[in-house]
């Protein structure tokens, strides 16, 4: 629920009143402000989605890398060694399923956590194909930014 100090990534001072900050600060379990760290690779063929995730996550301190297709994603993974991948499934040429297959086939990239964020209505077979290979599945448009941030924070140990 938005507006809840325990879930909202915006800083809350003592007394529970929200104050405006130039750069949002995440709160640790102790209620103190903390900077989030880690490198996240966002893979999506839609520039507006890349920008959305970049703005949302970089404001909190994460270092963001972007790839506009599956081939570029595999190259960026080798170059940047991300801590987490946010992956779209529907992309031209090499889709997210193929990216995931390549990641899981390589012992060096197999352990990388992956959050799939897609607009695709998944079939039962597609859900089975993802089962046990990703950490989270979110439908575009159905999740709140707070929910994605909670998943990211849980997967990237700060």
N, C-alpha and C positions, 0 to 999 in steps of 0.2 A: 504494500500500500504506500503510495507516495505520501510524503509529509511525515512519515514515521522516522524519528531520528536513528533508530536502529537499522533501517534499510536504506536510507537516503545517503548517497555518496557525498553530499554537500556537507560542509562542516557545520556543526551545531555547537554553540557555546553552552556553558553551564546555564541552567535555568530553562533549557529547551526551546528557546526562541531561535528561529532560523535567521542567520545573518548572511548578507550577500558577500561573496568572496570573488575576487577576480579569477582565481584558479581553484576549482573544486578540490577538496582534500578529502580523502577517504578516512574513515574512522576505524581504529583498531578495536579489538574486543574490550579494551579498557576505556574506550570512549575518547582516547586521545587521537589527534590528527596523525596520519602517517602517509608517506609517499609510497605509491605502488610502483614496483619495478618489474621488469621482465620484458622480453621481446616477443611480440605477437605478429604472426604473419596472417594477413587477411587476404583471402582468395575469392574473388568475385569478378565477373565480367561486366558488371554494371558500375560505372564510375560513381554514381550517386551513393551506392551502397559502400564502396570503398571509402568515400569521404565521410559518410555517416559514422562508420566504425572507427576510422582514424580520429575524427574529432572527439568522439565520446571517450575513447580509451587513452589517447595521448594527453588529454587534459588531466588525467589522473596519474600521469608519470610513466605509463608504459611506452616503450619504444616500438613504433609501428613500422612494419614492412608490408608492402602491398604487391599483389600479383593479379593480373587481369585474366589469366587463363591457367590451365593445368600445367602446361609445359613450363611456363614462367614460374609457377609455384614450386615445382621440383628444383629448378635452378636456384631460386631464392632460398630454399631450405638448405641446400648445400652451401651457399654463400654466407648465410646469416645465422644458421643454427638457432631457430626460434624456440622459445619455451612453450609455445602454444600456437595452434593453427585454428583459425576460424574459416571454415570451408563451405562454399556454396556448391550445390550438386549440379545445377543446370548451367553448363558453360559449353560453348562451341569447341570443336576439335577434341580436347581431352576434358571430359567431365569430372566432377568431384569423385565419383565412384572409382574412376581410373586413377586419380591422384591417390586416393585412399589405398587402392590395390598396390600401387608403387611404394607408398610409405610402409605398408605392412610387410612387403616382400624384402625390404632392406633392414638388416639387423641394427643398423645405425639410426634409422628413422622410425622403426617400428614402435618404440616406446613414446614417441611424441604424442601428447594429448591433442585431441581434435574435437572441436565443437562444430557440428554441422548446422548451418543456418540456411534454410531453403524455402522457396515459395512452392516447391513441387509437392503435389499430393502423392505421397509415397504408397506404393502397392505393398501387399504383405511380403512379397519376395524381396523388394527393395529394403524393407525394414529388417528382414532377416539378414540381408547382405551387410547391413550396418551394425547389427547386433554384436556386441563384444568388441567392436573395432573403434568405436567413438565413445567419448565421455558424455556427450549431451547432444540432443537433437531439438532444434527450435524452429518453428515455422515463422517465416518472415511475416511481420504484421501482427502476430499473436503475442509476441513477448514484449515485455516492458524493458527499457534500458537497464533498470535495476536488476532484473532477473539475469540478464546476460552478464552484468558486472559481478553478481554473486557467483556465477559459474566460473568466470575468469579468475576471480580471487581464490576460489577453492582449488583451481587447477594449477595456478602459479603460486608457489609458496613464497610469500614476501618476507 
